Amino acid sequence: MALARGFPDPVHDSQGVFRTVMDAFARPCLLRSLVSDLTPPAPLTPELAAIVLTLADADTPLWLDASLSRVPEIAEFLRFHTGAPIVAAPAGAAFALIADPRCCPPFRDFAQGTPDYPDASATLVLAVDRLSGEGGLGFEGPGIRGRAHLDAAPLPADWAERLQSNHAGFPQGVDLLFVAPGLVAGLPRSARLLMMAEA
C-alpha cells in the first residue's frame, strides 16, 4: 500500500495550521476553521493529521490511542512525515492523538509538567464528531471574554470532573485541542469550568 502524502506545500501549509492552533489556544472555546485536504489512513482524520504534521518532529514523542495504534499504516505515515517517535505509554508523550475520545485515558496518565517546567506537559488532540461554541460546558479564564461555551461529543462520562481536576493543578496539567470536520478549538489548562449556576 502506497504511503499517503503529506502537505502539498509543507512550509506554507504548516505555517497556516500553526497560526490556527495558536489562535485556538489564545482564544479558548472559539471555533476556528481548519480545512485540510490530507487523506491519511483511517481513522486518523485529516484534521488530526494536519495538526500532528505541523507540531510534531523528532523531539516530540507521540502517543496513539487504541483505535489509531491498531492500524500500522498510521504509525508509518506519522514517522515518515514527522520523524516523531511513537511511545507505548501516555506518560511519555508530548502529543496524544485520540480518535475515540470516549476511551480517552485519565488525564493523570499523561505528562503533567512540573512546577519548574509546566510546559513539559502533554497536549491531547481529540477528534470529535460534534464541536460547537454554543451550549455544552461553560468556561472562563485568560483569553476568554466573559464566558465561553464549548460543546463536543462524544466524550467520557466523567469529562467535567476531569476538567475541574486539570484546572485545579494549574500551572501543571494537560492542554486540549478538539478537532471536528473542518474545525478546531483549544481548551488550555488555564480555562476554569463554570458550575451549572455560573454558566
C-alpha distance (Angstrom), angle and dihedral (degrees) to the residues before:
residue distance angle dihedral
M1 . . .
A2 3.81 . .
L3 3.80 117.2 .
A4 3.81 111.9 -106.1
R5 3.78 112.7 -111.9
G6 3.77 124.7 -110.7
F7 3.80 129.1 -141.3
P8 3.82 113.4 -25.4
D9 3.82 88.5 -141.5
P10 3.83 104.2 24.8
V11 3.80 97.9 -173.2
H12 3.79 99.6 47.2
D13 3.80 96.0 33.0
S14 3.80 93.1 52.3
Q15 3.81 91.5 44.8
G16 3.79 90.2 55.5
V17 3.80 93.4 48.6
F18 3.80 91.3 45.6
R19 3.81 91.8 54.6
T20 3.78 90.4 48.1
V21 3.81 92.7 51.3
M22 3.81 92.5 47.0
D23 3.81 89.8 50.2
A24 3.80 90.0 49.4
F25 3.80 91.2 55.5
A26 3.81 93.4 41.9
R27 3.82 90.9 54.3
P28 3.81 105.0 34.1
C29 3.81 117.9 -150.5
L30 3.80 92.5 11.4
L31 3.79 108.6 125.2
R32 3.79 117.1 -127.1
S33 3.77 128.9 -166.5
L34 3.80 114.0 -108.3
V35 3.77 110.2 178.6
S36 3.79 115.8 -179.7
D37 3.78 130.5 174.6
L38 3.79 92.5 -166.0
T39 3.80 115.2 127.9
P40 3.81 104.8 -158.2
P41 3.80 123.2 171.9
A42 3.81 111.4 -75.8
P43 2.96 136.5 -74.9
L44 3.82 86.0 30.2
T45 3.80 100.6 93.3
P46 3.81 123.8 -140.7
E47 3.82 89.3 -112.7
L48 3.81 93.8 51.5
A49 3.79 89.2 47.4
A50 3.81 93.5 49.3
I51 3.80 92.2 52.0
V52 3.78 96.2 46.5
L53 3.80 93.4 44.9
T54 3.80 87.1 53.5
L55 3.80 101.2 43.4
A56 3.80 105.9 29.2
D57 3.78 128.9 81.9
A58 3.79 138.4 149.2
D59 3.81 90.9 -65.3
T60 3.82 97.3 51.6
P61 3.81 113.1 75.9
L62 3.79 116.3 -149.0
W63 3.78 130.0 -146.1
L64 3.79 119.2 -158.8
D65 3.78 123.3 -157.8
A66 3.80 119.8 -124.1
S67 3.79 94.6 -92.1
L68 3.82 90.6 56.0
S69 3.79 99.9 36.3
R70 3.79 93.3 56.2
V71 3.83 90.4 64.8
P72 3.84 108.3 74.3
E73 3.81 92.5 -164.0
I74 3.80 90.1 65.6
A75 3.81 93.7 58.2
E76 3.81 89.5 46.1
F77 3.79 91.3 50.3
L78 3.81 93.0 49.6
R79 3.80 95.8 44.4
F80 3.79 92.5 48.6
H81 3.79 96.8 47.7
T82 3.82 99.7 36.7
G83 3.81 109.0 19.6
A84 3.80 87.2 -136.8
P85 3.80 118.3 149.6
I86 3.79 116.3 -121.9
V87 3.78 114.4 -135.9
A88 3.78 129.1 -155.3
A89 3.81 97.6 -142.6
P90 3.82 124.7 60.1
A91 3.82 91.4 -136.6
G92 3.80 91.1 66.3
A93 3.80 96.7 55.2
A94 3.77 130.9 101.9
F95 3.80 89.2 -170.0
A96 3.79 127.6 25.2
L97 3.80 118.9 -160.0
I98 3.78 112.5 -153.5
A99 3.79 119.5 -174.6
D100 3.81 94.2 168.7
P101 3.82 105.5 45.7
R102 3.80 93.0 179.0
C103 3.81 86.7 72.5
C104 3.82 96.6 43.2
P105 3.82 109.4 143.3
P106 3.81 118.4 -119.0
F107 3.78 112.7 -75.6
R108 3.81 90.4 -119.6
D109 3.82 88.6 66.6
F110 3.82 89.3 68.3
A111 3.79 128.7 72.1
Q112 3.81 108.6 -78.2
G113 3.79 98.8 -172.4
T114 3.80 121.6 -126.8
P115 3.82 132.6 -94.7
D116 3.82 88.8 -101.4
Y117 3.81 95.4 40.2
P118 3.81 108.9 27.4
D119 3.80 89.2 159.6
A120 3.82 89.1 68.4
S121 3.80 87.8 83.6
A122 3.77 132.1 107.9
T123 3.77 129.9 -96.4
L124 3.79 114.2 -145.1
V125 3.80 116.6 -150.5
L126 3.80 110.5 -162.1
A127 3.79 125.3 -169.1
V128 3.80 109.0 -147.1
D129 3.77 132.2 -179.7
R130 3.79 95.1 -135.8
L131 3.80 128.8 35.5
S132 3.79 124.2 171.8
G133 3.78 139.1 158.7
E134 3.79 91.1 -143.5
G135 3.78 126.8 78.1
G136 3.75 120.5 -6.6
L137 3.79 121.1 84.2
G138 3.81 124.2 -8.3
F139 3.81 124.8 -132.9
E140 3.78 141.3 -177.3
G141 3.77 132.9 -173.7
P142 3.81 143.1 91.4
G143 3.79 113.0 -7.4
I144 3.81 93.2 15.7
R145 3.79 117.7 109.9
G146 3.77 103.2 -139.2
R147 3.78 102.4 -47.6
A148 3.77 133.9 -13.3
H149 3.78 134.7 -168.2
L150 3.75 132.5 -144.4
D151 3.78 125.7 -171.6
A152 3.80 117.7 -172.6
A153 3.78 133.3 162.4
P154 2.93 147.4 -128.1
L155 3.81 100.2 29.3
P156 3.83 135.1 145.8
A157 3.79 117.2 -78.6
D158 3.82 91.8 -116.1
W159 3.81 94.3 52.0
A160 3.81 96.5 122.5
E161 3.81 91.9 51.1
R162 3.81 90.3 49.9
L163 3.80 91.3 52.6
Q164 3.80 92.6 49.1
S165 3.80 92.4 51.3
N166 3.79 91.7 44.8
H167 3.80 92.7 54.4
A168 3.81 92.0 43.3
G169 3.81 89.5 63.3
F170 3.81 93.7 53.5
P171 3.03 129.1 174.5
Q172 3.79 82.5 33.5
G173 3.79 120.9 56.5
V174 3.78 139.1 80.8
D175 3.79 129.9 -65.8
L176 3.79 121.6 -135.8
L177 3.78 134.0 -143.9
F178 3.79 119.2 -172.1
V179 3.79 120.1 -159.1
A180 3.77 129.1 -172.6
P181 3.80 129.3 165.7
G182 3.81 104.2 -50.9
L183 3.82 94.8 -11.4
V184 3.79 142.8 90.9
A185 3.80 132.9 -177.4
G186 3.79 130.3 -178.6
L187 3.78 129.2 -140.0
P188 3.81 112.0 -176.9
R189 3.79 122.4 -166.7
S190 3.81 88.8 -106.6
A191 3.83 91.1 71.4
R192 3.81 112.8 100.3
L193 3.76 118.8 -144.5
L194 3.79 111.1 -127.8
M195 3.74 119.5 -134.2
M196 3.80 116.3 -117.7
A197 3.81 93.0 -99.4
E198 3.83 91.6 50.9
A199 3.80 96.2 45.4
